[in-house]
Amino acid sequence: MSEKIEKTTREILDTINRYDSNIPFTVKPSIDGIGEKHDEIRGLPGSFERLKETIKRLKQVENEYENFHLELGTV
């Protein structure tokens, strides 16, 4: 899933930037807890590790696209 999110984010940014690279684009994954607590709340074992991988990939995208911003939501 992390790969798909990264790929889709890049596709969206490439489309935006064809028209105007000053248009900002933000992705905001939600963190519901740390480790097993996140997994428990989501009801998906391993989801915290997948979230960490997604964040790592999106940070890389953020370093490559000036109009991309990664935010994190907590509840």
A tleap script that builds the chain and sets N, CA, C and O, in Angstrom:
source leaprc.protein.ff14SB
mol = sequence {
  NMET SER GLU LYS ILE GLU LYS THR THR ARG
  GLU ILE LEU ASP THR ILE ASN ARG TYR ASP
  SER ASN ILE PRO PHE THR VAL LYS PRO SER
  ILE ASP GLY ILE GLY GLU LYS HIE ASP GLU
  ILE ARG GLY LEU PRO GLY SER PHE GLU ARG
  LEU LYS GLU THR ILE LYS ARG LEU LYS GLN
  VAL GLU ASN GLU TYR GLU ASN PHE HIE LEU
  GLU LEU GLY THR CVAL
}
set mol.1.N position { 0.822 -1.196 0.000 }
set mol.1.CA position { 0.000 0.000 0.000 }
set mol.1.C position { 0.864 1.258 0.000 }
set mol.1.O position { 0.519 2.247 -0.646 }
set mol.2.N position { 1.988 1.225 0.722 }
set mol.2.CA position { 2.877 2.394 0.769 }
set mol.2.C position { 3.360 2.782 -0.618 }
set mol.2.O position { 3.427 3.964 -0.955 }
set mol.3.N position { 3.698 1.776 -1.423 }
set mol.3.CA position { 4.157 2.046 -2.794 }
set mol.3.C position { 3.063 2.707 -3.613 }
set mol.3.O position { 3.320 3.640 -4.374 }
set mol.4.N position { 1.832 2.213 -3.452 }
set mol.4.CA position { 0.712 2.767 -4.217 }
set mol.4.C position { 0.437 4.220 -3.812 }
set mol.4.O position { 0.160 5.066 -4.662 }
set mol.5.N position { 0.516 4.498 -2.514 }
set mol.5.CA position { 0.300 5.870 -2.043 }
set mol.5.C position { 1.376 6.795 -2.598 }
set mol.5.O position { 1.079 7.900 -3.053 }
set mol.6.N position { 2.625 6.341 -2.560 }
set mol.6.CA position { 3.719 7.150 -3.114 }
set mol.6.C position { 3.515 7.384 -4.608 }
set mol.6.O position { 3.648 8.511 -5.085 }
set mol.7.N position { 3.197 6.336 -5.337 }
set mol.7.CA position { 3.008 6.437 -6.793 }
set mol.7.C position { 1.867 7.400 -7.125 }
set mol.7.O position { 2.006 8.264 -7.991 }
set mol.8.N position { 0.746 7.244 -6.433 }
set mol.8.CA position { -0.412 8.100 -6.684 }
set mol.8.C position { -0.097 9.556 -6.342 }
set mol.8.O position { -0.493 10.465 -7.071 }
set mol.9.N position { 0.608 9.775 -5.241 }
set mol.9.CA position { 0.996 11.134 -4.849 }
set mol.9.C position { 1.866 11.774 -5.923 }
set mol.9.O position { 1.664 12.934 -6.282 }
set mol.10.N position { 2.830 11.019 -6.434 }
set mol.10.CA position { 3.705 11.539 -7.497 }
set mol.10.C position { 2.899 11.850 -8.766 }
set mol.10.O position { 3.142 12.862 -9.423 }
set mol.11.N position { 1.949 10.984 -9.108 }
set mol.11.CA position { 1.123 11.216 -10.299 }
set mol.11.C position { 0.302 12.495 -10.147 }
set mol.11.O position { 0.194 13.288 -11.083 }
set mol.12.N position { -0.271 12.688 -8.967 }
set mol.12.CA position { -1.060 13.898 -8.713 }
set mol.12.C position { -0.171 15.135 -8.817 }
set mol.12.O position { -0.540 16.122 -9.456 }
set mol.13.N position { 0.997 15.075 -8.187 }
set mol.13.CA position { 1.919 16.219 -8.235 }
set mol.13.C position { 2.387 16.514 -9.653 }
set mol.13.O position { 2.481 17.677 -10.046 }
set mol.14.N position { 2.678 15.482 -10.415 }
set mol.14.CA position { 3.095 15.697 -11.805 }
set mol.14.C position { 1.988 16.366 -12.611 }
set mol.14.O position { 2.257 17.234 -13.442 }
set mol.15.N position { 0.751 15.964 -12.366 }
set mol.15.CA position { -0.387 16.574 -13.058 }
set mol.15.C position { -0.533 18.038 -12.647 }
set mol.15.O position { -0.679 18.914 -13.499 }
set mol.16.N position { -0.494 18.300 -11.345 }
set mol.16.CA position { -0.589 19.680 -10.852 }
set mol.16.C position { 0.520 20.535 -11.458 }
set mol.16.O position { 0.270 21.640 -11.939 }
set mol.17.N position { 1.736 20.021 -11.430 }
set mol.17.CA position { 2.898 20.809 -11.853 }
set mol.17.C position { 2.937 21.074 -13.351 }
set mol.17.O position { 3.627 21.990 -13.798 }
set mol.18.N position { 2.207 20.287 -14.130 }
set mol.18.CA position { 2.098 20.586 -15.565 }
set mol.18.C position { 1.375 21.911 -15.785 }
set mol.18.O position { 1.602 22.593 -16.784 }
set mol.19.N position { 0.503 22.269 -14.843 }
set mol.19.CA position { -0.283 23.493 -14.964 }
set mol.19.C position { 0.320 24.649 -14.174 }
set mol.19.O position { 0.455 25.760 -14.686 }
set mol.20.N position { 0.681 24.377 -12.924 }
set mol.20.CA position { 1.220 25.450 -12.076 }
set mol.20.C position { 1.898 24.829 -10.852 }
set mol.20.O position { 1.225 24.309 -9.963 }
set mol.21.N position { 3.206 24.886 -10.811 }
set mol.21.CA position { 3.957 24.270 -9.711 }
set mol.21.C position { 3.858 25.054 -8.401 }
set mol.21.O position { 4.431 24.656 -7.387 }
set mol.22.N position { 3.131 26.164 -8.432 }
set mol.22.CA position { 2.913 26.929 -7.201 }
set mol.22.C position { 1.667 26.479 -6.447 }
set mol.22.O position { 1.394 26.963 -5.349 }
set mol.23.N position { 0.915 25.559 -7.033 }
set mol.23.CA position { -0.277 25.044 -6.363 }
set mol.23.C position { 0.175 24.028 -5.318 }
set mol.23.O position { 0.813 23.033 -5.662 }
set mol.24.N position { -0.147 24.267 -4.042 }
set mol.24.CA position { 0.293 23.341 -3.001 }
set mol.24.C position { -0.562 22.073 -2.958 }
set mol.24.O position { -1.745 22.085 -3.300 }
set mol.25.N position { 0.061 20.999 -2.534 }
set mol.25.CA position { -0.638 19.725 -2.356 }
set mol.25.C position { -0.150 19.114 -1.049 }
set mol.25.O position { 1.054 18.980 -0.834 }
set mol.26.N position { -1.082 18.745 -0.180 }
set mol.26.CA position { -0.753 18.208 1.140 }
set mol.26.C position { -1.400 16.843 1.328 }
set mol.26.O position { -2.542 16.621 0.925 }
set mol.27.N position { -0.657 15.936 1.942 }
set mol.27.CA position { -1.191 14.640 2.367 }
set mol.27.C position { -1.023 14.583 3.881 }
set mol.27.O position { 0.026 14.949 4.411 }
set mol.28.N position { -2.071 14.119 4.577 }
set mol.28.CA position { -2.054 14.123 6.039 }
set mol.28.C position { -2.502 12.764 6.588 }
set mol.28.O position { -3.679 12.577 6.899 }
set mol.29.N position { -1.563 11.815 6.706 }
set mol.29.CA position { -1.912 10.531 7.324 }
set mol.29.C position { -2.284 10.736 8.797 }
set mol.29.O position { -1.824 11.683 9.436 }
set mol.30.N position { -3.108 9.854 9.316 }
set mol.30.CA position { -3.559 9.939 10.696 }
set mol.30.C position { -2.888 8.864 11.547 }
set mol.30.O position { -2.855 7.690 11.179 }
set mol.31.N position { -2.359 9.288 12.686 }
set mol.31.CA position { -1.754 8.369 13.651 }
set mol.31.C position { -2.686 8.291 14.854 }
set mol.31.O position { -2.975 9.303 15.493 }
set mol.32.N position { -3.150 7.094 15.157 }
set mol.32.CA position { -4.108 6.906 16.244 }
set mol.32.C position { -3.466 6.475 17.553 }
set mol.32.O position { -4.142 6.408 18.580 }
set mol.33.N position { -2.189 6.186 17.531 }
set mol.33.CA position { -1.460 5.745 18.721 }
set mol.33.C position { -0.100 5.265 18.272 }
set mol.33.O position { 0.226 5.329 17.087 }
set mol.34.N position { 0.694 4.785 19.209 }
set mol.34.CA position { 2.029 4.292 18.890 }
set mol.34.C position { 2.016 2.765 18.888 }
set mol.34.O position { 1.506 2.129 19.811 }
set mol.35.N position { 2.587 2.194 17.834 }
set mol.35.CA position { 2.753 0.741 17.753 }
set mol.35.C position { 1.444 -0.030 17.802 }
set mol.35.O position { 0.534 0.203 17.007 }
set mol.36.N position { 1.371 -0.950 18.751 }
set mol.36.CA position { 0.210 -1.837 18.850 }
set mol.36.C position { -1.083 -1.081 19.140 }
set mol.36.O position { -2.161 -1.533 18.754 }
set mol.37.N position { -0.988 0.062 19.813 }
set mol.37.CA position { -2.192 0.858 20.099 }
set mol.37.C position { -2.820 1.345 18.791 }
set mol.37.O position { -4.040 1.301 18.635 }
set mol.38.N position { -2.000 1.802 17.865 }
set mol.38.CA position { -2.492 2.222 16.550 }
set mol.38.C position { -3.161 1.032 15.855 }
set mol.38.O position { -4.260 1.155 15.313 }
set mol.39.N position { -2.486 -0.119 15.878 }
set mol.39.CA position { -3.028 -1.328 15.249 }
set mol.39.C position { -4.370 -1.708 15.867 }
set mol.39.O position { -5.310 -2.075 15.162 }
set mol.40.N position { -4.446 -1.617 17.191 }
set mol.40.CA position { -5.670 -1.979 17.912 }
set mol.40.C position { -6.825 -1.058 17.516 }
set mol.40.O position { -7.932 -1.520 17.239 }
set mol.41.N position { -6.555 0.243 17.493 }
set mol.41.CA position { -7.601 1.212 17.145 }
set mol.41.C position { -8.055 1.014 15.702 }
set mol.41.O position { -9.249 1.088 15.410 }
set mol.42.N position { -7.119 0.767 14.811 }
set mol.42.CA position { -7.441 0.553 13.396 }
set mol.42.C position { -8.025 -0.829 13.133 }
set mol.42.O position { -8.695 -1.046 12.123 }
set mol.43.N position { -7.766 -1.763 14.049 }
set mol.43.CA position { -8.240 -3.129 13.843 }
set mol.43.C position { -7.459 -3.860 12.768 }
set mol.43.O position { -7.957 -4.812 12.167 }
set mol.44.N position { -6.222 -3.410 12.524 }
set mol.44.CA position { -5.382 -3.994 11.476 }
set mol.44.C position { -3.978 -4.238 12.015 }
set mol.44.O position { -3.195 -3.296 12.135 }
set mol.45.N position { -3.649 -5.476 12.339 }
set mol.45.CA position { -2.293 -5.765 12.806 }
set mol.45.C position { -1.253 -5.334 11.767 }
set mol.45.O position { -1.421 -5.575 10.571 }
set mol.46.N position { -0.191 -4.702 12.231 }
set mol.46.CA position { 0.875 -4.267 11.335 }
set mol.46.C position { 0.635 -2.922 10.676 }
set mol.46.O position { 1.474 -2.451 9.908 }
set mol.47.N position { -0.501 -2.296 10.965 }
set mol.47.CA position { -0.810 -1.034 10.279 }
set mol.47.C position { 0.125 0.099 10.704 }
set mol.47.O position { 0.385 1.006 9.913 }
set mol.48.N position { 0.634 0.066 11.935 }
set mol.48.CA position { 1.559 1.116 12.363 }
set mol.48.C position { 2.863 1.033 11.574 }
set mol.48.O position { 3.407 2.059 11.166 }
set mol.49.N position { 3.364 -0.180 11.358 }
set mol.49.CA position { 4.593 -0.352 10.572 }
set mol.49.C position { 4.374 0.098 9.126 }
set mol.49.O position { 5.255 0.713 8.525 }
set mol.50.N position { 3.205 -0.207 8.570 }
set mol.50.CA position { 2.898 0.237 7.206 }
set mol.50.C position { 2.797 1.763 7.149 }
set mol.50.O position { 3.231 2.387 6.181 }
set mol.51.N position { 2.225 2.347 8.188 }
set mol.51.CA position { 2.133 3.807 8.256 }
set mol.51.C position { 3.526 4.428 8.296 }
set mol.51.O position { 3.783 5.423 7.618 }
set mol.52.N position { 4.418 3.849 9.083 }
set mol.52.CA position { 5.794 4.365 9.146 }
set mol.52.C position { 6.466 4.293 7.780 }
set mol.52.O position { 7.178 5.219 7.393 }
set mol.53.N position { 6.249 3.213 7.052 }
set mol.53.CA position { 6.828 3.074 5.712 }
set mol.53.C position { 6.234 4.116 4.764 }
set mol.53.O position { 6.951 4.702 3.952 }
set mol.54.N position { 4.939 4.342 4.868 }
set mol.54.CA position { 4.284 5.351 4.031 }
set mol.54.C position { 4.850 6.739 4.325 }
set mol.54.O position { 5.133 7.503 3.402 }
set mol.55.N position { 5.012 7.063 5.591 }
set mol.55.CA position { 5.570 8.365 5.971 }
set mol.55.C position { 6.983 8.514 5.424 }
set mol.55.O position { 7.343 9.572 4.906 }
set mol.56.N position { 7.780 7.467 5.535 }
set mol.56.CA position { 9.155 7.495 5.012 }
set mol.56.C position { 9.155 7.792 3.514 }
set mol.56.O position { 9.939 8.614 3.039 }
set mol.57.N position { 8.277 7.125 2.778 }
set mol.57.CA position { 8.200 7.329 1.330 }
set mol.57.C position { 7.717 8.738 0.996 }
set mol.57.O position { 8.233 9.374 0.077 }
set mol.58.N position { 6.725 9.221 1.744 }
set mol.58.CA position { 6.193 10.555 1.469 }
set mol.58.C position { 7.184 11.650 1.851 }
set mol.58.O position { 7.184 12.717 1.237 }
set mol.59.N position { 8.027 11.408 2.852 }
set mol.59.CA position { 9.086 12.374 3.181 }
set mol.59.C position { 10.056 12.504 2.009 }
set mol.59.O position { 10.551 13.593 1.720 }
set mol.60.N position { 10.318 11.398 1.349 }
set mol.60.CA position { 11.188 11.417 0.170 }
set mol.60.C position { 10.545 12.255 -0.942 }
set mol.60.O position { 11.217 13.050 -1.600 }
set mol.61.N position { 9.243 12.066 -1.140 }
set mol.61.CA position { 8.511 12.854 -2.140 }
set mol.61.C position { 8.571 14.337 -1.765 }
set mol.61.O position { 8.770 15.192 -2.628 }
set mol.62.N position { 8.400 14.632 -0.486 }
set mol.62.CA position { 8.424 16.019 -0.020 }
set mol.62.C position { 9.767 16.685 -0.331 }
set mol.62.O position { 9.821 17.881 -0.621 }
set mol.63.N position { 10.837 15.913 -0.270 }
set mol.63.CA position { 12.168 16.452 -0.580 }
set mol.63.C position { 12.350 16.731 -2.071 }
set mol.63.O position { 13.229 17.502 -2.455 }
set mol.64.N position { 11.532 16.112 -2.902 }
set mol.64.CA position { 11.670 16.240 -4.354 }
set mol.64.C position { 10.722 17.258 -4.981 }
set mol.64.O position { 11.010 17.794 -6.051 }
set mol.65.N position { 9.600 17.527 -4.326 }
set mol.65.CA position { 8.590 18.435 -4.877 }
set mol.65.C position { 8.409 19.616 -3.925 }
set mol.65.O position { 8.015 19.444 -2.772 }
set mol.66.N position { 8.701 20.811 -4.422 }
set mol.66.CA position { 8.603 22.003 -3.573 }
set mol.66.C position { 7.174 22.316 -3.137 }
set mol.66.O position { 6.967 22.914 -2.081 }
set mol.67.N position { 6.198 21.921 -3.931 }
set mol.67.CA position { 4.810 22.245 -3.605 }
set mol.67.C position { 4.097 21.129 -2.840 }
set mol.67.O position { 2.882 21.188 -2.650 }
set mol.68.N position { 4.845 20.117 -2.402 }
set mol.68.CA position { 4.244 19.024 -1.624 }
set mol.68.C position { 4.591 19.186 -0.161 }
set mol.68.O position { 5.728 19.494 0.197 }
set mol.69.N position { 3.587 18.973 0.683 }
set mol.69.CA position { 3.799 19.068 2.122 }
set mol.69.C position { 3.157 17.864 2.800 }
set mol.69.O position { 2.011 17.510 2.521 }
set mol.70.N position { 3.908 17.252 3.682 }
set mol.70.CA position { 3.420 16.119 4.469 }
set mol.70.C position { 3.099 16.610 5.869 }
set mol.70.O position { 3.944 17.209 6.535 }
set mol.71.N position { 1.883 16.356 6.310 }
set mol.71.CA position { 1.466 16.673 7.677 }
set mol.71.C position { 1.023 15.379 8.334 }
set mol.71.O position { 0.685 14.416 7.645 }
set mol.72.N position { 1.022 15.347 9.647 }
set mol.72.CA position { 0.542 14.174 10.371 }
set mol.72.C position { -0.592 14.591 11.282 }
set mol.72.O position { -0.503 15.590 11.996 }
set mol.73.N position { -1.662 13.810 11.246 }
set mol.73.CA position { -2.789 14.064 12.122 }
set mol.73.C position { -2.780 13.082 13.278 }
set mol.73.O position { -2.465 11.905 13.100 }
set mol.74.N position { -3.127 13.567 14.462 }
set mol.74.CA position { -3.233 12.690 15.622 }
set mol.74.C position { -4.606 12.861 16.243 }
set mol.74.O position { -5.218 13.926 16.173 }
set mol.75.N position { -5.067 11.789 16.848 }
set mol.75.CA position { -6.366 11.838 17.528 }
set mol.75.C position { -6.241 11.269 18.917 }
set mol.75.O position { -7.224 11.220 19.655 }
savepdb mol mol.pdb
quit
